[in-house]
């Protein structure tokens, strides 16, 4: 599997500051589901990117 890095996409790295205030509308996963997600990411890689705005606030992917 080929992974496109930000260098391949011509993007700059953005320091993640924390979740966007609207992210509170989406609850964090319960601890057991979060552990399963972490294990799945370890085994299979992260398939969905964490989306951040230019201010470094997480818009989507707080659980990842």
NUDONU-460930 format. One line per 10 residues: number of its first residue (from 1); for each residue z, y, x of N, C-alpha, C. Coordinates in nm, 4 decimals. Example, Ala and Ser with C-alpha at 12.3 -4.5 7.8 and 13.67 -1.06 7.14 Angstrom:
2
1) 0.7800,-0.5690,1.3190,0.7800,-0.4500,1.2300,0.7800,-0.3300,1.3200  0.7080,-0.2250,1.2850,0.7140,-0.1060,1.3670,0.7870,0.0030,1.2900
//
This chain:
64
1) 0.0000,-0.1178,0.0841,0.0000,0.0000,0.0000,0.0000,0.1241,0.0886  -0.0859,0.2191,0.0597,-0.0916,0.3448,0.1336,-0.0040,0.4471,0.0637  0.0778,0.5134,0.1410,0.1664,0.6156,0.0862,0.1194,0.7510,0.1353  0.0979,0.8436,0.0435,0.0589,0.9798,0.0803,0.1851,1.0587,0.1126  0.1928,1.1091,0.2326,0.3074,1.1916,0.2711,0.2742,1.3372,0.2435  0.3744,1.4220,0.2505,0.3476,1.5633,0.2267,0.2522,1.6194,0.3311  0.2537,1.5601,0.4508,0.1595,1.6046,0.5535,0.0166,1.5714,0.5116  -0.0037,1.4524,0.4532,-0.1367,1.4147,0.4053,-0.1835,1.5068,0.2928  -0.0906,1.5526,0.2127,-0.1247,1.6353,0.0983,-0.1323,1.7830,0.1335  -0.1016,1.8175,0.2583,-0.1040,1.9576,0.2993,0.0084,2.0392,0.2387
11) 0.1205,1.9748,0.2125,0.2346,2.0440,0.1521,0.3432,2.0678,0.2562  0.4291,2.1619,0.2260,0.5429,2.1895,0.3137,0.6664,2.1189,0.2597  0.7583,2.0890,0.3494,0.8855,2.0300,0.3059,0.9697,2.1381,0.2397  1.0376,2.0979,0.1321,1.1267,2.1878,0.0595,1.2665,2.1263,0.0634  1.3634,2.2029,0.1045,1.5012,2.1538,0.1057,1.5511,2.1418,-0.0378  1.6004,2.0238,-0.0724,1.6528,2.0028,-0.2069,1.7932,2.0613,-0.2136  1.8105,2.1538,-0.3075,1.9372,2.2250,-0.3231,2.0279,2.1540,-0.4227  1.9693,2.1015,-0.5287,2.0463,2.0344,-0.6327,1.9645,2.0294,-0.7600  2.0228,1.9805,-0.8676,1.9483,1.9704,-0.9928,1.9285,2.1070,-1.0588  1.8165,2.1210,-1.1271,1.7899,2.2409,-1.2069,1.8900,2.2417,-1.3225
21) 1.9343,2.3583,-1.3685,2.0313,2.3618,-1.4787,1.9853,2.2840,-1.6029  1.8576,2.2819,-1.6305,1.8085,2.2079,-1.7471,1.8190,2.0569,-1.7284  1.8369,2.0110,-1.6059,1.8495,1.8673,-1.5800,1.9747,1.8100,-1.6459  2.0703,1.8955,-1.6785,2.1917,1.8485,-1.7472,2.1598,1.7895,-1.8836  2.0419,1.8205,-1.9377,2.0023,1.7651,-2.0677,1.9735,1.6156,-2.0572  1.9502,1.5681,-1.9350,1.9196,1.4273,-1.9120,2.0360,1.3655,-1.8355  2.1099,1.2775,-1.8992,2.2308,1.2226,-1.8350,2.1977,1.1360,-1.7139  2.2912,1.1313,-1.6215,2.2807,1.0402,-1.5084,2.2963,0.8980,-1.5606  2.2394,0.8036,-1.4878,2.2513,0.6635,-1.5256,2.3953,0.6172,-1.5077  2.4400,0.5234,-1.5926,2.5712,0.4627,-1.5689,2.5707,0.3927,-1.4325
31) 2.6868,0.3747,-1.3749,2.6995,0.3220,-1.2385,2.6263,0.1893,-1.2189  2.6360,0.0975,-1.3158,2.5707,-0.0327,-1.2991,2.4179,-0.0196,-1.2991  2.3633,0.0662,-1.3842,2.2181,0.0881,-1.3858,2.1717,0.1594,-1.2598  2.2534,0.2516,-1.2105,2.2201,0.3234,-1.0875,2.2161,0.2271,-0.9691  2.3088,0.1330,-0.9641,2.3080,0.0312,-0.8580,2.1813,-0.0538,-0.8660  2.1430,-0.0937,-0.9876,2.0197,-0.1731,-1.0046,1.8970,-0.0930,-0.9632  1.8934,0.0343,-0.9987,1.7820,0.1201,-0.9587,1.7752,0.1322,-0.8075  1.8894,0.1530,-0.7433,1.8933,0.1650,-0.5972,1.8435,0.0371,-0.5307  1.8847,-0.0772,-0.5826,1.8397,-0.2054,-0.5276,1.6891,-0.2224,-0.5468  1.6390,-0.1863,-0.6620,1.4955,-0.1963,-0.6886,1.4162,-0.1057,-0.5942
41) 1.4650,0.0148,-0.5696,1.3972,0.1061,-0.4775,1.4004,0.0495,-0.3360  1.5130,-0.0110,-0.2952,1.5198,-0.0739,-0.1631,1.4170,-0.1859,-0.1502  1.4034,-0.2659,-0.2545,1.3137,-0.3813,-0.2504,1.1664,-0.3436,-0.2675  1.1383,-0.2475,-0.3541,1.0001,-0.2192,-0.3929,0.9502,-0.0799,-0.3557  1.0390,0.0022,-0.3033,1.0012,0.1394,-0.2716,1.0116,0.2289,-0.3940  1.0080,0.3566,-0.3687,1.0169,0.4542,-0.4769,0.8762,0.4819,-0.5262  0.8508,0.4515,-0.6501,0.7152,0.4611,-0.7046,0.6881,0.5941,-0.7713  0.7914,0.6605,-0.8187,0.7751,0.7904,-0.8842,0.8389,0.8965,-0.7963  0.7661,1.0035,-0.7686,0.8225,1.1066,-0.6810,0.9343,1.1854,-0.7486  1.0196,1.2421,-0.6672,1.1202,1.3361,-0.7167,1.0510,1.4714,-0.7218
51) 1.0511,1.5332,-0.8381,0.9824,1.6607,-0.8568,1.0826,1.7748,-0.8381  1.0490,1.8684,-0.7497,1.1335,1.9859,-0.7274,1.0482,2.1112,-0.7411  1.1131,2.2224,-0.7761,1.0399,2.3483,-0.7787,1.0481,2.4128,-0.6406  0.9856,2.5268,-0.6241,0.9814,2.5916,-0.4926,1.1181,2.6400,-0.4455  1.2136,2.6492,-0.5386,1.3502,2.6885,-0.5019,1.4340,2.5690,-0.4590  1.3756,2.4477,-0.4613,1.4473,2.3275,-0.4199,1.5331,2.2660,-0.5275  1.5125,2.3061,-0.6528,1.5892,2.2497,-0.7630,1.5147,2.1302,-0.8208  1.5861,2.0204,-0.8408,1.5261,1.8965,-0.8911,1.4917,1.9146,-1.0382  1.3632,1.8928,-1.0699,1.3171,1.8995,-1.2075,1.3135,1.7621,-1.2720  1.2805,1.6599,-1.1927,1.2715,1.5233,-1.2426,1.3043,1.4280,-1.1292
61) 1.3915,1.3327,-1.1562,1.4234,1.2319,-1.0548,1.5642,1.2410,-1.0003  1.6541,1.3031,-1.0740,1.7921,1.3174,-1.0253,1.8577,1.1831,-0.9963  1.8226,1.0817,-1.0730,1.8814,0.9496,-1.0510,1.8233,0.8796,-0.9294  1.7039,0.9218,-0.8854,1.6419,0.8580,-0.7703,1.6974,0.9179,-0.6445
//
